[in-house]
Amino acid sequence: MSKKTTARAAANARAQVSLTSSTARIEQVRTTLCQAARLITQGETWMLPYLKRLKAELDRLEDDQDLLLQAQEIANAAPRRAA
């Protein structure tokens, strides 16, 4: 295996790990968001600022995950273009 191929495989593995941790973090924020929403519907309106921050965090995480997926697609397509 050439150095270039090895480096590409290592980069792909790092991207996969990053994508996995990103997905786990998104699920964690979604769960917390649902809990906050339940509390708010039960009258705990003091949670509204937290709900707003959780929604913003979820949007940011989802945007980052989309970029990671795009980067992975570009990286996977690169060897085919070079050939």
Distance bins in CASP14 RR format, pairs under 12 A and 6 or more apart:
PFRMAT RR
TARGET T0000
AUTHOR 0000-0000-0000
RMODE 2
METHOD distances of the structure
MODEL  1
1 7 0 0 0 0 0 1 0 0 0 0 0
1 8 0 0 0 0 1 0 0 0 0 0 0
1 9 1 0 0 1 0 0 0 0 0 0 0
1 10 0 0 0 0 0 1 0 0 0 0 0
2 8 0 0 0 0 1 0 0 0 0 0 0
2 9 0 0 0 0 0 1 0 0 0 0 0
2 79 0 0 0 0 0 1 0 0 0 0 0
3 9 0 0 0 0 0 1 0 0 0 0 0
3 10 0 0 0 0 0 1 0 0 0 0 0
4 10 0 0 0 0 0 1 0 0 0 0 0
4 11 0 0 0 0 0 1 0 0 0 0 0
4 78 0 0 0 0 0 1 0 0 0 0 0
4 79 0 0 0 0 1 0 0 0 0 0 0
4 82 0 0 0 0 1 0 0 0 0 0 0
5 11 0 0 0 0 0 1 0 0 0 0 0
5 12 0 0 0 0 0 1 0 0 0 0 0
5 78 0 0 0 0 0 1 0 0 0 0 0
5 79 0 0 0 0 1 0 0 0 0 0 0
5 82 0 0 0 0 0 1 0 0 0 0 0
6 12 0 0 0 0 0 1 0 0 0 0 0
6 13 0 0 0 0 0 1 0 0 0 0 0
7 13 0 0 0 0 0 1 0 0 0 0 0
7 14 0 0 0 0 0 1 0 0 0 0 0
7 75 0 0 0 0 0 1 0 0 0 0 0
7 78 0 0 0 0 0 1 0 0 0 0 0
7 79 0 0 0 0 0 1 0 0 0 0 0
8 14 0 0 0 0 0 1 0 0 0 0 0
8 15 0 0 0 0 0 1 0 0 0 0 0
8 72 0 0 0 0 0 1 0 0 0 0 0
8 74 0 0 0 0 0 1 0 0 0 0 0
8 75 1 0 0 1 0 0 0 0 0 0 0
8 76 0 0 0 0 1 0 0 0 0 0 0
8 77 0 0 0 0 0 1 0 0 0 0 0
8 78 1 0 0 1 0 0 0 0 0 0 0
8 79 1 0 0 1 0 0 0 0 0 0 0
8 80 0 0 0 0 0 1 0 0 0 0 0
8 82 0 0 0 0 0 1 0 0 0 0 0
9 15 0 0 0 0 0 1 0 0 0 0 0
9 16 0 0 0 0 0 1 0 0 0 0 0
9 75 0 0 0 0 0 1 0 0 0 0 0
9 76 0 0 0 0 0 1 0 0 0 0 0
9 79 0 0 0 0 0 1 0 0 0 0 0
10 16 0 0 0 0 0 1 0 0 0 0 0
10 17 0 0 0 0 0 1 0 0 0 0 0
10 75 0 0 0 0 0 1 0 0 0 0 0
11 17 0 0 0 0 0 1 0 0 0 0 0
11 18 0 0 0 0 0 1 0 0 0 0 0
11 71 0 0 0 0 1 0 0 0 0 0 0
11 72 0 0 0 0 1 0 0 0 0 0 0
11 74 0 0 0 0 0 1 0 0 0 0 0
11 75 1 0 0 1 0 0 0 0 0 0 0
11 76 0 0 0 0 0 1 0 0 0 0 0
11 78 0 0 0 0 0 1 0 0 0 0 0
11 79 0 0 0 0 0 1 0 0 0 0 0
12 18 0 0 0 0 0 1 0 0 0 0 0
12 19 0 0 0 0 0 1 0 0 0 0 0
12 68 0 0 0 0 0 1 0 0 0 0 0
12 71 0 0 0 0 0 1 0 0 0 0 0
12 72 1 0 0 1 0 0 0 0 0 0 0
12 73 0 0 0 0 0 1 0 0 0 0 0
12 74 0 0 0 0 0 1 0 0 0 0 0
12 75 1 0 0 1 0 0 0 0 0 0 0
12 76 1 0 0 1 0 0 0 0 0 0 0
12 77 0 0 0 0 0 1 0 0 0 0 0
12 78 0 0 0 0 0 1 0 0 0 0 0
12 79 0 0 0 0 0 1 0 0 0 0 0
13 19 0 0 0 0 0 1 0 0 0 0 0
13 20 0 0 0 0 0 1 0 0 0 0 0
13 72 0 0 0 0 0 1 0 0 0 0 0
13 75 0 0 0 0 0 1 0 0 0 0 0
14 20 0 0 0 0 0 1 0 0 0 0 0
14 21 0 0 0 0 0 1 0 0 0 0 0
14 68 0 0 0 0 0 1 0 0 0 0 0
14 71 0 0 0 0 0 1 0 0 0 0 0
14 72 0 0 0 0 0 1 0 0 0 0 0
14 75 0 0 0 0 0 1 0 0 0 0 0
15 21 0 0 0 0 0 1 0 0 0 0 0
15 22 0 0 0 0 0 1 0 0 0 0 0
15 65 0 0 0 0 0 1 0 0 0 0 0
15 67 0 0 0 0 0 1 0 0 0 0 0
15 68 1 0 0 1 0 0 0 0 0 0 0
15 69 0 0 0 0 1 0 0 0 0 0 0
15 70 0 0 0 0 0 1 0 0 0 0 0
15 71 1 0 0 1 0 0 0 0 0 0 0
15 72 1 0 1 0 0 0 0 0 0 0 0
15 73 0 0 0 0 0 1 0 0 0 0 0
15 74 0 0 0 0 0 1 0 0 0 0 0
15 75 1 0 0 1 0 0 0 0 0 0 0
15 76 0 0 0 0 1 0 0 0 0 0 0
16 22 0 0 0 0 0 1 0 0 0 0 0
16 23 0 0 0 0 0 1 0 0 0 0 0
16 68 0 0 0 0 1 0 0 0 0 0 0
16 69 0 0 0 0 0 1 0 0 0 0 0
16 71 0 0 0 0 0 1 0 0 0 0 0
16 72 1 0 0 1 0 0 0 0 0 0 0
16 75 0 0 0 0 0 1 0 0 0 0 0
16 76 0 0 0 0 0 1 0 0 0 0 0
17 23 0 0 0 0 0 1 0 0 0 0 0
17 24 0 0 0 0 0 1 0 0 0 0 0
17 68 0 0 0 0 0 1 0 0 0 0 0
17 72 0 0 0 0 0 1 0 0 0 0 0
18 24 0 0 0 0 0 1 0 0 0 0 0
18 25 0 0 0 0 0 1 0 0 0 0 0
18 61 0 0 0 0 0 1 0 0 0 0 0
18 64 0 0 0 0 1 0 0 0 0 0 0
18 65 0 0 0 0 1 0 0 0 0 0 0
18 67 0 0 0 0 0 1 0 0 0 0 0
18 68 1 0 1 0 0 0 0 0 0 0 0
18 69 0 0 0 0 0 1 0 0 0 0 0
18 71 0 0 0 0 1 0 0 0 0 0 0
18 72 0 0 0 0 1 0 0 0 0 0 0
19 25 0 0 0 0 0 1 0 0 0 0 0
19 26 0 0 0 0 0 1 0 0 0 0 0
19 61 0 0 0 0 0 1 0 0 0 0 0
19 64 0 0 0 0 1 0 0 0 0 0 0
19 65 1 0 0 1 0 0 0 0 0 0 0
19 66 0 0 0 0 0 1 0 0 0 0 0
19 67 0 0 0 0 0 1 0 0 0 0 0
19 68 1 0 1 0 0 0 0 0 0 0 0
19 69 1 0 0 1 0 0 0 0 0 0 0
19 70 0 0 0 0 0 1 0 0 0 0 0
19 71 0 0 0 0 1 0 0 0 0 0 0
19 72 1 0 0 1 0 0 0 0 0 0 0
19 73 0 0 0 0 0 1 0 0 0 0 0
19 75 0 0 0 0 0 1 0 0 0 0 0
20 26 0 0 0 0 0 1 0 0 0 0 0
20 27 0 0 0 0 0 1 0 0 0 0 0
20 65 0 0 0 0 0 1 0 0 0 0 0
20 68 0 0 0 0 0 1 0 0 0 0 0
20 72 0 0 0 0 0 1 0 0 0 0 0
21 27 0 0 0 0 0 1 0 0 0 0 0
21 28 0 0 0 0 0 1 0 0 0 0 0
21 61 0 0 0 0 0 1 0 0 0 0 0
21 64 0 0 0 0 0 1 0 0 0 0 0
21 65 0 0 0 0 0 1 0 0 0 0 0
21 68 0 0 0 0 1 0 0 0 0 0 0
22 28 0 0 0 0 0 1 0 0 0 0 0
22 29 0 0 0 0 0 1 0 0 0 0 0
22 58 0 0 0 0 0 1 0 0 0 0 0
22 60 0 0 0 0 0 1 0 0 0 0 0
22 61 1 0 0 1 0 0 0 0 0 0 0
22 62 0 0 0 0 1 0 0 0 0 0 0
22 63 0 0 0 0 0 1 0 0 0 0 0
22 64 1 0 0 1 0 0 0 0 0 0 0
22 65 1 0 1 0 0 0 0 0 0 0 0
22 66 0 0 0 0 1 0 0 0 0 0 0
22 67 0 0 0 0 1 0 0 0 0 0 0
22 68 1 0 0 1 0 0 0 0 0 0 0
22 69 0 0 0 0 1 0 0 0 0 0 0
22 71 0 0 0 0 0 1 0 0 0 0 0
22 72 0 0 0 0 0 1 0 0 0 0 0
23 29 0 0 0 0 0 1 0 0 0 0 0
23 30 0 0 0 0 0 1 0 0 0 0 0
23 61 0 0 0 0 1 0 0 0 0 0 0
23 62 0 0 0 0 0 1 0 0 0 0 0
23 64 0 0 0 0 0 1 0 0 0 0 0
23 65 1 0 0 1 0 0 0 0 0 0 0
23 66 0 0 0 0 0 1 0 0 0 0 0
23 68 0 0 0 0 1 0 0 0 0 0 0
23 69 0 0 0 0 0 1 0 0 0 0 0
24 30 0 0 0 0 0 1 0 0 0 0 0
24 31 0 0 0 0 0 1 0 0 0 0 0
24 61 0 0 0 0 0 1 0 0 0 0 0
24 65 0 0 0 0 0 1 0 0 0 0 0
25 31 0 0 0 0 0 1 0 0 0 0 0
25 32 0 0 0 0 0 1 0 0 0 0 0
25 57 0 0 0 0 1 0 0 0 0 0 0
25 58 0 0 0 0 1 0 0 0 0 0 0
25 60 0 0 0 0 0 1 0 0 0 0 0
25 61 1 0 1 0 0 0 0 0 0 0 0
25 62 0 0 0 0 0 1 0 0 0 0 0
25 64 0 0 0 0 1 0 0 0 0 0 0
25 65 0 0 0 0 1 0 0 0 0 0 0
25 68 0 0 0 0 0 1 0 0 0 0 0
26 32 0 0 0 0 0 1 0 0 0 0 0
26 33 0 0 0 0 0 1 0 0 0 0 0
26 54 0 0 0 0 0 1 0 0 0 0 0
26 57 0 0 0 0 1 0 0 0 0 0 0
26 58 1 0 0 1 0 0 0 0 0 0 0
26 59 0 0 0 0 0 1 0 0 0 0 0
26 60 0 0 0 0 0 1 0 0 0 0 0
26 61 1 0 1 0 0 0 0 0 0 0 0
26 62 1 0 0 1 0 0 0 0 0 0 0
26 63 0 0 0 0 0 1 0 0 0 0 0
26 64 0 0 0 0 1 0 0 0 0 0 0
26 65 1 0 0 1 0 0 0 0 0 0 0
26 66 0 0 0 0 0 1 0 0 0 0 0
26 68 0 0 0 0 0 1 0 0 0 0 0
27 33 0 0 0 0 0 1 0 0 0 0 0
27 34 0 0 0 0 0 1 0 0 0 0 0
27 58 0 0 0 0 0 1 0 0 0 0 0
27 61 0 0 0 0 1 0 0 0 0 0 0
27 62 0 0 0 0 0 1 0 0 0 0 0
27 65 0 0 0 0 0 1 0 0 0 0 0
28 34 0 0 0 0 0 1 0 0 0 0 0
28 35 0 0 0 0 0 1 0 0 0 0 0
28 54 0 0 0 0 0 1 0 0 0 0 0
28 57 0 0 0 0 0 1 0 0 0 0 0
28 58 0 0 0 0 1 0 0 0 0 0 0
28 61 0 0 0 0 1 0 0 0 0 0 0
29 35 0 0 0 0 0 1 0 0 0 0 0
29 36 0 0 0 0 0 1 0 0 0 0 0
29 50 0 0 0 0 0 1 0 0 0 0 0
29 51 0 0 0 0 0 1 0 0 0 0 0
29 53 0 0 0 0 0 1 0 0 0 0 0
29 54 1 0 0 1 0 0 0 0 0 0 0
29 55 0 0 0 0 1 0 0 0 0 0 0
29 56 0 0 0 0 0 1 0 0 0 0 0
29 57 1 0 1 0 0 0 0 0 0 0 0
29 58 1 0 1 0 0 0 0 0 0 0 0
29 59 0 0 0 0 1 0 0 0 0 0 0
29 60 0 0 0 0 1 0 0 0 0 0 0
29 61 1 0 0 1 0 0 0 0 0 0 0
29 62 0 0 0 0 1 0 0 0 0 0 0
29 64 0 0 0 0 0 1 0 0 0 0 0
29 65 0 0 0 0 0 1 0 0 0 0 0
30 36 0 0 0 0 0 1 0 0 0 0 0
30 37 0 0 0 0 0 1 0 0 0 0 0
30 54 0 0 0 0 1 0 0 0 0 0 0
30 55 0 0 0 0 0 1 0 0 0 0 0
30 57 0 0 0 0 0 1 0 0 0 0 0
30 58 1 0 0 1 0 0 0 0 0 0 0
30 59 0 0 0 0 0 1 0 0 0 0 0
30 61 0 0 0 0 1 0 0 0 0 0 0
30 62 0 0 0 0 1 0 0 0 0 0 0
31 37 0 0 0 0 0 1 0 0 0 0 0
31 38 0 0 0 0 0 1 0 0 0 0 0
31 54 0 0 0 0 0 1 0 0 0 0 0
31 58 0 0 0 0 0 1 0 0 0 0 0
32 38 0 0 0 0 0 1 0 0 0 0 0
32 39 0 0 0 0 0 1 0 0 0 0 0
32 47 0 0 0 0 0 1 0 0 0 0 0
32 50 0 0 0 0 1 0 0 0 0 0 0
32 51 0 0 0 0 1 0 0 0 0 0 0
32 53 0 0 0 0 0 1 0 0 0 0 0
32 54 1 0 1 0 0 0 0 0 0 0 0
32 55 0 0 0 0 0 1 0 0 0 0 0
32 57 0 0 0 0 1 0 0 0 0 0 0
32 58 0 0 0 0 1 0 0 0 0 0 0
32 61 0 0 0 0 0 1 0 0 0 0 0
33 39 0 0 0 0 0 1 0 0 0 0 0
33 40 0 0 0 0 0 1 0 0 0 0 0
33 47 0 0 0 0 0 1 0 0 0 0 0
33 50 0 0 0 0 1 0 0 0 0 0 0
33 51 1 0 0 1 0 0 0 0 0 0 0
33 52 0 0 0 0 0 1 0 0 0 0 0
33 53 0 0 0 0 1 0 0 0 0 0 0
33 54 1 0 1 0 0 0 0 0 0 0 0
33 55 1 0 0 1 0 0 0 0 0 0 0
33 56 0 0 0 0 0 1 0 0 0 0 0
33 57 0 0 0 0 1 0 0 0 0 0 0
33 58 1 0 0 1 0 0 0 0 0 0 0
33 59 0 0 0 0 0 1 0 0 0 0 0
33 61 0 0 0 0 0 1 0 0 0 0 0
34 40 0 0 0 0 0 1 0 0 0 0 0
34 41 0 0 0 0 0 1 0 0 0 0 0
34 47 0 0 0 0 0 1 0 0 0 0 0
34 51 0 0 0 0 0 1 0 0 0 0 0
34 54 0 0 0 0 1 0 0 0 0 0 0
34 55 0 0 0 0 0 1 0 0 0 0 0
34 58 0 0 0 0 0 1 0 0 0 0 0
35 41 0 0 0 0 0 1 0 0 0 0 0
35 42 0 0 0 0 0 1 0 0 0 0 0
35 44 0 0 0 0 0 1 0 0 0 0 0
35 47 0 0 0 0 1 0 0 0 0 0 0
35 50 0 0 0 0 1 0 0 0 0 0 0
35 51 0 0 0 0 1 0 0 0 0 0 0
35 54 0 0 0 0 1 0 0 0 0 0 0
36 42 0 0 0 0 0 1 0 0 0 0 0
36 43 0 0 0 0 0 1 0 0 0 0 0
36 44 0 0 0 0 1 0 0 0 0 0 0
36 45 0 0 0 0 0 1 0 0 0 0 0
36 46 0 0 0 0 0 1 0 0 0 0 0
36 47 1 0 1 0 0 0 0 0 0 0 0
36 48 0 0 0 0 1 0 0 0 0 0 0
36 49 0 0 0 0 1 0 0 0 0 0 0
36 50 1 0 1 0 0 0 0 0 0 0 0
36 51 1 0 1 0 0 0 0 0 0 0 0
36 52 0 0 0 0 1 0 0 0 0 0 0
36 53 0 0 0 0 1 0 0 0 0 0 0
36 54 1 0 0 1 0 0 0 0 0 0 0
36 55 0 0 0 0 1 0 0 0 0 0 0
36 57 0 0 0 0 0 1 0 0 0 0 0
36 58 0 0 0 0 0 1 0 0 0 0 0
37 43 0 0 0 0 0 1 0 0 0 0 0
37 44 0 0 0 0 0 1 0 0 0 0 0
37 45 0 0 0 0 0 1 0 0 0 0 0
37 47 0 0 0 0 1 0 0 0 0 0 0
37 48 0 0 0 0 0 1 0 0 0 0 0
37 50 0 0 0 0 0 1 0 0 0 0 0
37 51 1 0 0 1 0 0 0 0 0 0 0
37 52 0 0 0 0 0 1 0 0 0 0 0
37 54 0 0 0 0 1 0 0 0 0 0 0
37 55 0 0 0 0 1 0 0 0 0 0 0
37 58 0 0 0 0 0 1 0 0 0 0 0
38 44 0 0 0 0 1 0 0 0 0 0 0
38 47 0 0 0 0 1 0 0 0 0 0 0
38 51 0 0 0 0 0 1 0 0 0 0 0
39 45 0 0 0 0 1 0 0 0 0 0 0
39 46 0 0 0 0 1 0 0 0 0 0 0
39 47 1 0 1 0 0 0 0 0 0 0 0
39 48 0 0 0 0 1 0 0 0 0 0 0
39 50 0 0 0 0 1 0 0 0 0 0 0
39 51 0 0 0 0 1 0 0 0 0 0 0
39 54 0 0 0 0 0 1 0 0 0 0 0
40 46 0 0 0 0 1 0 0 0 0 0 0
40 47 1 0 1 0 0 0 0 0 0 0 0
40 48 1 0 0 1 0 0 0 0 0 0 0
40 49 0 0 0 0 0 1 0 0 0 0 0
40 50 0 0 0 0 1 0 0 0 0 0 0
40 51 1 0 0 1 0 0 0 0 0 0 0
40 52 0 0 0 0 0 1 0 0 0 0 0
40 54 0 0 0 0 0 1 0 0 0 0 0
41 47 0 0 0 0 1 0 0 0 0 0 0
41 48 0 0 0 0 0 1 0 0 0 0 0
41 51 0 0 0 0 0 1 0 0 0 0 0
44 50 0 0 0 0 1 0 0 0 0 0 0
44 51 0 0 0 0 0 1 0 0 0 0 0
45 51 0 0 0 0 1 0 0 0 0 0 0
47 53 0 0 0 0 0 1 0 0 0 0 0
47 54 0 0 0 0 1 0 0 0 0 0 0
48 54 0 0 0 0 0 1 0 0 0 0 0
48 55 0 0 0 0 0 1 0 0 0 0 0
49 55 0 0 0 0 0 1 0 0 0 0 0
49 56 0 0 0 0 0 1 0 0 0 0 0
50 56 0 0 0 0 0 1 0 0 0 0 0
50 57 0 0 0 0 0 1 0 0 0 0 0
51 57 0 0 0 0 0 1 0 0 0 0 0
51 58 0 0 0 0 0 1 0 0 0 0 0
52 58 0 0 0 0 0 1 0 0 0 0 0
52 59 0 0 0 0 0 1 0 0 0 0 0
53 59 0 0 0 0 0 1 0 0 0 0 0
53 60 0 0 0 0 0 1 0 0 0 0 0
54 60 0 0 0 0 0 1 0 0 0 0 0
54 61 0 0 0 0 0 1 0 0 0 0 0
55 61 0 0 0 0 0 1 0 0 0 0 0
55 62 0 0 0 0 0 1 0 0 0 0 0
56 62 0 0 0 0 0 1 0 0 0 0 0
56 63 0 0 0 0 0 1 0 0 0 0 0
57 63 0 0 0 0 0 1 0 0 0 0 0
57 64 0 0 0 0 0 1 0 0 0 0 0
58 64 0 0 0 0 0 1 0 0 0 0 0
58 65 0 0 0 0 0 1 0 0 0 0 0
59 65 0 0 0 0 0 1 0 0 0 0 0
59 66 0 0 0 0 0 1 0 0 0 0 0
60 66 0 0 0 0 0 1 0 0 0 0 0
60 67 0 0 0 0 0 1 0 0 0 0 0
61 67 0 0 0 0 0 1 0 0 0 0 0
61 68 0 0 0 0 0 1 0 0 0 0 0
62 68 0 0 0 0 0 1 0 0 0 0 0
62 69 0 0 0 0 0 1 0 0 0 0 0
63 69 0 0 0 0 0 1 0 0 0 0 0
63 70 0 0 0 0 0 1 0 0 0 0 0
64 70 0 0 0 0 0 1 0 0 0 0 0
64 71 0 0 0 0 0 1 0 0 0 0 0
65 71 0 0 0 0 0 1 0 0 0 0 0
65 72 0 0 0 0 0 1 0 0 0 0 0
66 72 0 0 0 0 0 1 0 0 0 0 0
66 73 0 0 0 0 0 1 0 0 0 0 0
67 73 0 0 0 0 0 1 0 0 0 0 0
67 74 0 0 0 0 0 1 0 0 0 0 0
68 74 0 0 0 0 0 1 0 0 0 0 0
68 75 0 0 0 0 0 1 0 0 0 0 0
69 75 0 0 0 0 0 1 0 0 0 0 0
69 76 0 0 0 0 0 1 0 0 0 0 0
70 76 0 0 0 0 0 1 0 0 0 0 0
70 77 0 0 0 0 0 1 0 0 0 0 0
71 77 0 0 0 0 0 1 0 0 0 0 0
71 78 0 0 0 0 0 1 0 0 0 0 0
72 78 0 0 0 0 0 1 0 0 0 0 0
73 80 0 0 0 0 0 1 0 0 0 0 0
74 80 0 0 0 0 0 1 0 0 0 0 0
74 81 0 0 0 0 1 0 0 0 0 0 0
75 81 0 0 0 0 0 1 0 0 0 0 0
75 82 0 0 0 0 0 1 0 0 0 0 0
77 83 0 0 0 0 0 1 0 0 0 0 0
END
